[in-house]
Amino acid sequence: PGPAHAAPGRPAAVARLELYATSPVLVRAGAPVRVPAEAVCATVSGTFCAAEVELGLEGPGSAVRWVRAGARAAFDVSGPARRTLSRSGPGASGGVLRFRLRAVAGSRVVASPPTGSAQVYVTDDMPSVTIPEIPFGEVRAPAAVLSLPWGTGPDRAGLAVGDQAPALGPPSFDVDAAGRVFLLDTLQQRLAVFDRGRLARSADLDVPPRADVAVRVSGVAALLWSRPDGTVMAGRVGRDGVARRPVAIGQGIAAQVRAAGDRAFAQVLPADAWEEVTAAGGADATAPPPGGSWSTGEPEGDGRELLRVVDPDGHRVRLGTVEEGSVTDAVELTSAQNLGEIALAEPDGEGGYWVVLHVWREDPAADQYEALDVRDGRVLTAFAAAAQQFALASPFSIFRIGGDGRLYQLMSDPAGVRIVAYDLGGTA
């Protein structure tokens, strides 16, 4: 990205430099657009050190214009985002703003994304859809697919009760086209496959308590986790139930792994970017993305990417599809309720999206999930699902749309862990 600017202090004293940023991802033309970023620097003695953040805007011909700020900044890119529409040509309904971020402390530089640039997609074709408000507690009753009590053994789920910390249980699962549940039971160091509630096979693993799993159409399971030193690891379990040697795919925090057909893609934080994972071994475990940029959206395996972002106001969610560099089928979901994370977002196969949102209130305290099928500018289906988590689980790992087309949820309580299923149908 160019030469680093020296920051006050001795470069040799820098032990760790981190860059945290939030990308707007998808915005409506004419709306204010800001990119918050923060650099955190620590010395070998454990004290803070001076650092700065820089944002580089890509112009025509890939020329980069850098803007420099202190350790924390909210870069206003409203003007450049607006100008992308005029550069897209007559009749274009959207444009792309490309930018890079870096943190600088002495001679140390951390870039985000690690290679290439991030993208903000700008569109003037984004209908606004109101999310139906489902009263708290009016949840749809699911069908139980798998129930395991806590404990040790093939027909139990591992549990670690924390000391003044949340309990840990199975962190992730997935479901294949035959309805078989692949349960990542890290505390028992296994990936257990259950067929109609009975254990079909189990693969021995050596992974930390927090990891993620996704099953490809071929039946190969892709795994993702972070080591204590910040190395992101990718592994796989073959159809024969044997775990292959894991490979390192870079530095960061493993967020989630997803399968698209017979390919697997990993999301890594704090870059908040996606890359394909080959998990084939060797020094290079990732396929270089086109143009050298990591994907801003979740790759769908067919050249398309799914964009999703929660607006900072906590009441709006935006979804869109990137195809051949342009965003299509963009929609903004609005709610009077407080919106937390997007627990799941996937194309519904009909030009719309299935999305599961975490909704909550403060007084009286309550929360639940709301599942929506959004298509053609309206909500076709909406129902609530209970938020029931005794053991800590990643927000990205609680829901899955299985290969059989049903929506699955990971639940837990003091008695054990359950996988439940919802048939996707009906109208709002």
C-alpha positions in Angstrom: 0.0 0.0 0.0 3.0 2.4 -0.1 5.5 3.6 2.5 4.4 3.8 6.1 4.4 7.1 8.0 6.4 7.0 11.2 4.4 7.5 14.4 5.8 8.9 17.6 7.7 6.5 19.8 10.3 3.8 19.1 9.2 1.3 16.4 11.1 -1.5 18.2 8.8 -1.1 21.1 5.7 -2.1 19.1 4.7 -5.7 20.0 1.2 -5.8 18.5 -0.8 -3.6 16.2 -4.5 -4.2 15.4 -6.9 -2.5 13.0 -10.6 -2.6 13.6 -13.1 -1.1 11.1 -16.7 -1.3 10.0 -17.6 -1.2 6.4 -21.0 0.2 5.3 -21.1 -2.7 2.7 -24.3 -1.5 0.9 -25.8 2.0 0.9 -28.5 3.9 -0.8 -27.4 6.6 -3.2 -27.3 10.0 -1.6 -27.2 8.7 2.0 -24.3 9.6 4.4 -21.5 7.1 4.2 -18.9 6.7 6.9 -16.2 4.2 7.6 -15.3 3.9 11.3 -11.8 2.7 12.0 -9.5 2.3 15.0 -5.9 1.3 15.5 -4.8 -0.3 18.7 -1.1 -0.6 19.5 0.7 -2.3 22.4 4.3 -2.3 23.4 6.4 -5.2 24.6 5.8 -3.9 28.2 2.1 -4.0 27.7 1.5 -0.3 27.4 -0.3 1.6 24.7 1.7 3.1 21.9 0.9 5.8 19.4 -0.8 4.7 16.1 -2.7 6.2 13.2 -5.3 5.0 10.7 -5.3 5.8 7.0 -8.0 5.3 4.4 -7.1 5.0 0.8 -9.7 5.7 -1.9 -9.2 4.1 -5.2 -9.9 6.3 -8.2 -9.8 5.7 -12.0 -6.8 3.6 -13.0 -6.6 2.2 -9.5 -4.8 5.3 -8.2 -5.1 5.5 -4.4 -5.5 8.8 -2.5 -4.7 8.4 1.2 -6.4 10.2 4.0 -4.7 10.2 7.4 -6.2 10.5 10.9 -5.4 9.7 14.5 -5.8 6.4 16.2 -9.6 6.6 15.9 -11.6 8.1 13.0 -14.9 7.9 11.1 -14.0 8.7 7.5 -16.7 10.5 5.6 -16.8 9.0 2.1 -20.3 10.3 1.2 -19.0 12.4 -1.7 -16.9 9.6 -3.3 -19.7 7.1 -2.9 -22.1 9.5 -4.6 -19.7 10.0 -7.5 -19.5 6.2 -8.2 -22.9 6.4 -9.8 -21.9 9.1 -12.3 -18.8 7.0 -13.2 -20.9 3.9 -13.8 -22.4 5.3 -17.0 -25.8 6.4 -18.2 -28.7 4.4 -16.9 -26.7 2.6 -14.2 -28.5 2.0 -11.0 -25.4 1.4 -8.9 -21.7 1.9 -8.4 -18.8 0.6 -6.3 -16.5 2.5 -4.0 -13.2 0.7 -3.4 -11.1 1.6 -0.5 -8.2 0.3 1.7 -7.4 0.8 5.3 -4.2 0.6 7.2 -2.9 1.1 10.7 0.5 2.6 11.2 2.8 2.5 14.2 6.4 3.3 13.7 7.6 0.9 11.0 4.7 -1.5 11.6 1.7 -1.5 9.1 -1.4 -3.6 9.3 -3.7 -3.5 6.2 -7.4 -4.3 5.9 -8.2 -6.2 3.9 -4.8 -7.9 3.8 -4.7 -7.7 0.0 -6.6 -5.7 -2.6 -9.4 -3.5 -1.6 -12.8 -3.5 0.2 -15.9 -2.4 -1.6 -19.0 -0.3 -0.7 -21.8 -0.9 -3.1 -24.0 2.1 -3.9 -27.5 1.8 -5.4 -30.5 4.0 -6.1 -32.7 0.9 -6.5 -33.3 -0.3 -2.9 -37.0 -0.7 -1.8 -37.7 -0.3 1.9 -39.7 -3.1 3.5 -41.2 -3.0 7.0 -40.6 -6.1 9.1 -43.8 -7.4 10.7 -43.7 -7.0 14.4 -44.3 -10.4 16.1 -45.1 -10.0 19.9 -42.4 -11.5 22.1 -43.2 -15.0 23.1 -45.4 -15.8 20.1 -42.9 -18.3 18.6 -43.5 -21.1 16.2 -43.1 -24.6 17.7 -40.4 -26.5 15.8 -39.9 -30.2 15.4 -37.1 -31.8 17.4 -34.6 -33.5 15.2 -31.8 -34.4 17.8 -31.8 -34.2 21.6 -28.6 -35.0 23.6 -28.2 -34.7 27.4 -25.0 -33.1 28.7 -22.2 -35.5 29.6 -19.5 -37.7 28.2 -20.1 -40.5 25.7 -21.4 -41.1 22.1 -25.0 -40.2 22.9 -24.2 -37.1 25.0 -23.0 -33.6 24.3 -19.9 -32.2 25.9 -20.3 -29.3 28.3 -17.9 -27.1 30.2 -19.5 -24.9 32.9 -17.5 -21.7 33.2 -16.4 -20.1 36.4 -18.1 -16.6 36.2 -18.3 -17.2 32.4 -20.9 -18.7 30.0 -21.0 -22.4 29.7 -19.5 -24.0 26.6 -21.1 -26.7 24.5 -21.2 -27.8 20.9 -20.4 -24.5 19.0 -21.7 -25.4 15.6 -23.6 -27.8 13.3 -24.9 -28.3 9.8 -27.4 -30.5 8.0 -26.9 -32.3 4.7 -29.5 -33.0 1.9 -30.5 -36.3 3.6 -31.3 -34.5 6.9 -28.3 -35.9 8.7 -27.0 -33.6 11.5 -23.3 -32.9 11.6 -22.7 -31.8 15.3 -19.3 -30.2 16.1 -18.8 -31.4 19.7 -15.4 -29.8 20.4 -15.4 -30.6 24.1 -15.5 -34.3 23.2 -13.1 -33.6 20.3 -15.3 -35.0 17.6 -17.6 -34.3 14.6 -20.6 -36.6 15.2 -23.0 -37.4 12.4 -26.6 -38.3 13.5 -29.1 -39.9 11.2 -32.7 -39.7 12.4 -31.4 -39.0 15.9 -29.0 -41.9 16.0 -25.2 -41.7 15.9 -24.1 -42.8 12.4 -20.4 -42.1 12.7 -17.9 -39.9 14.5 -14.6 -38.3 13.5 -11.8 -37.6 16.0 -10.7 -34.0 16.0 -8.1 -31.8 17.7 -9.8 -28.3 17.6 -10.4 -25.7 20.3 -13.8 -25.2 22.0 -14.9 -22.5 19.5 -14.9 -23.6 15.9 -17.3 -23.7 13.0 -18.4 -26.4 10.5 -20.1 -26.4 7.1 -21.0 -29.5 5.0 -20.4 -29.5 1.2 -22.8 -31.2 -1.2 -20.2 -34.0 -1.5 -20.5 -34.8 2.2 -17.1 -33.3 3.0 -17.2 -31.2 6.2 -15.2 -28.0 6.2 -13.9 -26.7 9.6 -12.6 -23.3 10.7 -11.0 -22.2 14.0 -8.4 -19.8 15.4 -5.3 -20.8 17.4 -4.3 -18.8 20.5 -1.5 -17.1 18.4 -4.1 -15.7 16.0 -3.5 -18.2 13.2 -6.7 -19.1 11.4 -6.9 -22.9 10.6 -9.0 -24.7 8.1 -9.6 -28.4 8.3 -11.9 -31.0 6.7 -13.5 -34.4 7.4 -13.9 -36.6 4.4 -16.9 -38.7 3.5 -15.1 -41.6 5.0 -15.3 -39.9 8.4 -11.5 -39.3 8.7 -10.2 -35.9 9.6 -7.5 -34.5 7.2 -4.5 -32.5 8.3 -5.5 -28.9 8.9 -3.8 -26.0 7.2 -3.1 -22.4 8.2 -4.9 -19.8 6.0 -3.6 -16.6 7.6 -3.9 -14.4 10.7 -7.0 -13.1 12.4 -10.2 -14.3 14.1 -12.1 -17.2 12.5 -15.7 -16.0 12.2 -17.5 -18.6 10.1 -17.2 -21.1 7.3 -19.9 -21.7 4.7 -20.4 -24.2 1.9 -21.6 -23.3 -1.5 -22.1 -26.4 -3.6 -18.8 -28.3 -3.2 -16.7 -25.2 -2.3 -16.1 -23.7 1.1 -15.5 -20.1 2.1 -14.2 -18.6 5.3 -14.9 -15.3 6.9 -12.0 -13.8 8.8 -12.1 -10.9 11.3 -11.2 -8.1 11.8 -10.8 -7.8 8.0 -14.5 -8.9 7.7 -13.7 -10.5 4.4 -14.3 -13.8 2.7 -11.9 -16.1 0.9 -12.2 -19.6 -0.6 -10.6 -22.4 1.4 -9.3 -25.3 -0.5 -8.1 -27.3 2.5 -6.0 -29.4 0.2 -2.8 -29.0 2.1 0.4 -27.3 1.2 1.6 -23.8 1.9 -1.1 -22.0 0.0 -4.5 -23.0 1.4 -6.6 -20.3 -0.2 -7.5 -19.6 -3.8 -6.5 -16.0 -4.8 -9.8 -14.1 -5.4 -10.2 -12.3 -8.8 -8.3 -9.0 -8.9 -6.5 -9.8 -5.7 -9.4 -8.6 -3.4 -11.1 -10.6 -0.8 -14.8 -10.8 -1.1 -16.9 -8.2 0.8 -20.0 -10.4 0.5 -20.5 -14.1 1.2 -19.6 -16.0 -2.0 -22.3 -18.2 -3.4 -20.0 -20.4 -5.4 -21.5 -19.3 -8.8 -19.7 -16.0 -9.1 -22.3 -14.1 -7.0 -21.9 -12.7 -3.5 -24.5 -12.0 -0.8 -24.2 -8.7 0.9 -25.7 -8.1 4.4 -25.3 -5.4 6.9 -27.1 -4.1 10.0 -27.3 -0.3 10.0 -25.7 1.4 13.0 -29.1 2.8 14.1 -30.1 -0.8 15.0 -33.4 -0.6 13.1 -32.5 -1.3 9.5 -30.9 -4.3 7.7 -29.8 -4.2 4.1 -29.4 -7.2 1.7 -28.2 -7.4 -1.8 -26.6 -9.7 -4.4 -23.4 -8.8 -6.3 -23.3 -10.2 -9.8 -20.6 -9.3 -12.3 -19.5 -6.4 -10.1 -22.9 -4.8 -9.8 -25.4 -5.1 -7.0 -28.9 -6.4 -7.7 -32.0 -7.3 -5.7 -31.1 -4.8 -3.0 -33.6 -4.4 -0.2 -33.7 -2.5 3.1 -35.6 -4.1 6.0 -36.8 -1.7 8.7 -38.2 -2.4 12.1 -39.5 -0.4 15.1 -37.9 -3.1 17.3 -34.2 -3.3 18.2 -32.3 -5.4 15.7 -29.2 -7.3 16.8 -27.1 -9.5 14.6 -28.1 -11.2 11.3 -28.0 -14.8 12.4 -28.6 -16.1 8.9 -29.1 -14.7 5.4 -29.3 -16.9 2.3 -30.9 -16.6 -1.2 -34.3 -18.2 -1.2 -33.9 -19.5 -4.8 -36.6 -17.3 -6.1 -34.8 -14.0 -6.3 -35.3 -13.1 -2.6 -33.7 -13.9 0.7 -34.2 -15.9 3.8 -33.0 -13.9 6.8 -33.1 -14.6 10.5 -32.7 -11.5 12.7 -32.1 -11.3 16.5 -34.7 -8.8 18.0 -34.7 -7.6 21.5 -36.2 -5.2 24.0 -35.0 -3.7 27.3 -38.1 -3.2 29.4 -39.2 -5.8 30.2 -36.2 -7.6 28.9 -36.9 -10.1 26.2 -35.4 -11.4 23.0 -36.2 -13.8 20.2 -35.4 -14.5 16.5 -37.5 -13.6 13.6 -37.3 -15.5 10.3 -38.3 -13.8 7.1 -38.7 -14.6 3.4 -38.3 -11.3 1.6 -39.0 -11.1 -2.1 -40.2 -8.6 -4.7 -40.2 -5.8 -2.2 -42.4 -7.5 0.4 -42.3 -10.1 3.2 -43.8 -13.3 2.1 -43.2 -15.3 5.3 -42.5 -14.2 8.9 -42.4 -16.2 12.1 -40.6 -16.0 15.5 -38.2 -18.5 17.0 -37.3 -18.7 20.6 -33.9 -17.5 21.7 -32.8 -20.4 24.0 -29.1 -20.7 24.6 -27.7 -22.1 27.9 -24.3 -22.7 26.4 -22.4 -20.0 24.5 -22.7 -20.2 20.7 -21.6 -17.9 17.9 -24.5 -15.9 16.5 -23.5 -17.2 13.1 -23.8 -20.9 14.2 -27.3 -21.0 15.7 -29.2 -21.3 12.4 -28.7 -23.3 9.2 -30.8 -23.9 6.2 -30.1 -27.6 5.6 -29.4 -29.3 2.3 -33.0 -30.6 2.6 -34.4 -27.0 2.5 -35.5 -26.8 6.1 -34.5 -24.2 8.6 -32.6 -25.7 11.6 -31.7 -24.1 15.0 -29.3 -25.1 17.7 -30.9 -24.8 21.2 -29.6 -25.6 24.6 -30.8 -25.6 28.2 -29.6 -27.0 31.5 -30.7 -30.5 30.4 -28.9 -30.7 27.1 -28.6 -29.6 23.5 -31.2 -29.8 20.8 -31.4 -29.4 17.0 -34.9 -28.4 15.9 -36.3 -27.8 12.4 -38.9 -25.5 10.9 -40.6 -26.1 7.6 -40.2 -23.0 5.4 -43.7 -22.1 4.1 -46.8 -20.1 4.8 -47.4 -16.3 4.5 -46.9 -13.4 6.8 
